[in-house]
Amino acid sequence: MNQNAIRGRATREHIVEVATELFAAAGYDGTSIDAVMRAAGVSKGSLYHHFPGKDALFEAVLDHVTLRIEAGLARAAVGVTTPVELIRVGCVAWVRQAVDPVVQQIMLIDAPAVLGWQRWRERDETSVLGALRGALTEAAAQGVLGSGHVDVFAHALLAVVNELAVMIARAADPAAALAGAEDALDDLLDRVLQP
């Protein structure tokens, strides 16, 4: 990779990091392209070289936050050996990330509004839903639930954890909302994932 490409990649990453902080603090509507340029210390030409507009910049930020979320889920799954425990750990880990102000604002509040609910949902379907379906398929093979219910349960569990995450993100006291959500989620998973 040549020096210009290295500098270009570094500039792009810097803009995304700065924009992540600004979008998390002020939201999509409260963050202007000019504010990002000033905070990142880049010219308008440089910013527009990497991102054709605010929506494209937001999607890059959303991808950045998604990677952060996925890393958290992967850390939570270290050492997990059964599909039932993987489902439980993954669901709880996602709900716990909803107390992170960056995740709250960018992923749970702004993303559905900026992308539209359908595109926001499609992002989950291409990543999280497949992993959840895979773990539920393994759990069904072990007799934990009927194999005919795998797809429905995958959609239902994804909807539950996403709705709990949104509830936590919008709560006046996210920590208190998280405690209640974890208790309810544990109870629900106990009922769904019993052989």
N, C-alpha and C positions, 0 to 999 in steps of 0.2 A: 504494500500500500504506500503510495507516495505521500509526501509531507502535506500537500494541499488536502488530500482526502482525510488524513489524520486530523488536521486542524478543523476541517469541515465537520467531521464526526464529533469532535470535542465541542465545537460551537453548538451543534444541534443538541447534544446531551446537556450542555449548560443551559440552553434556552428552556429545555423541557424541565429541568430541575427547578429553575427560577419560576417558570409558569406553574409548576405543581404547587409551590409555596403560595403563590398569589391566588390561584384558583381555590386552594384550600382555605385561605384566609378570607377572601372577599366573594367567593362564588364566581360562576361563569359570567353572570350579568354584571357583577361588580368589578370585573377585571378587564381592562382595555388592552389592546395590542400595544398602545403607546406605553402603558405601565410596564408591560413585560419587556419592551425594548429598553426602557430606562433602567429597570432593575437588573437586566442581564448585561447592560452595557454594550448593546449591539445596535447597529444601524437598521433602519427600516429595510434596506436592500438585503442585508444579511438575514434578517428574520424571514422575509418573504422568499428568500432563496430556499429556505428549508421548509417553510409552511405557507401554503397559498392563502391562508386566512385563519381567523380565530377558531373556526370549527376544526380545521385540520390540526391546529396546535392543541386544541382540547383533546382530540382523539389520540394524539401522541402522549399527552399527559395521562389519559385514561389507560393506555397501553402500559405506561410506566407504573401506574398504581396497580394495575392488574398483575404485573410481574411481582410486585411487592406482596400482594395478597397471596399469590400462588407460592411464593417462597415461605410465607408464614404457614400455609397449609402443609407444605412439604416438611417443614420443621416439626409440626405437630404430629405428623405420621411416622416419624422416625421410630423404629422399633415395634411398630404395630404389626401384628402377624395374622390377624383374622379379618375377614371382610366386614363382619359386624362391628368390630372395634374401629376399623377404618372409617366406616360410615359415621359412627358416633363421634369419633375424634374430628373428622373433617367438618361435620355439621357444627359442632361446638366451636371449633377453631374459626370458622367463618363468622359465626354470630359474635364471637369475642372481638373480631377485628372491626366490628361496627362501632366500637367506642373510640376508635382512632379518628381524630378530626379530619385527617386527609381522606380517609376512606369514606367517612360520612358525607362530606361535602362533594367530593368528586365522583365517587362511584354510586352512592345511594341517593343523593339529592339532585345533583346536576346532570349526571349521565342519562337518566331516563328522560329528562326534559330536553336536553340538547340533542341526543341521538333519536329520541322518540322511543316509546316503550317497546315497539317491535324490534328495532335494531339492538336495543339494550338487552332484550330477552334473547335474541339470536346469539349474542356474545356468550351467554351462559350455555346455550344449547351446543355450541361448537367446542366447549371445553368442559365445564363442570358437569353438565348433564351426562355426557359420555362416561366420565369417571364414576359418577354415582350409579349409573346403569350397570357398569362393569362390576362394581362392588356388590350391588344387589343381585346380579346374576350369580356371582360366586356364593352369596349367602343363600340364594334359592337352591343352588346345587347341594348345599349342606342341610337343606330342609328347614331353614329358618322362616321362609315364606314361600308361597306358591309361585312357581315359575311364571304363571299367567299374570301375575301382578307386578312383575319387575318394572315394566315401562310406566305403568300408572304410579307405582310408588316412587320411581325416580322423579317424575314430574311433580308429584305431591310433596316429596321431601324438599326438592329444590324451591318450590313455591313457599313452603313453610319457612325455610331458613332465610330466604330472601325477604319475606315479609317481616320476620322477626328482626332482621338487620335494619330494614327501613324504619321499623317501629323504634328501635334503639337510637338510630341516627336522628330521628325527629323528636325524641323525648327531651323534656326539660332537664331530666337527670339520667343521662345515658347509663351510668354505672348501676343505678337502681333498676332501670329497665333491663339491663343485661342480666342481673341476678334473677329476676322473674322469668325472663326468656329462657335462661339456662335450665331452670327448674322445670318449666313446661316442656322444653325440648327433651330433657332426660325422660320425663314421663311418657311423652309421645313415642320416643324411640324404644323405650321398654315395651310398649304395647305393640309396635310394628315389628320389632326384631326379636320376638320370642318364638322359639321353635314349637 
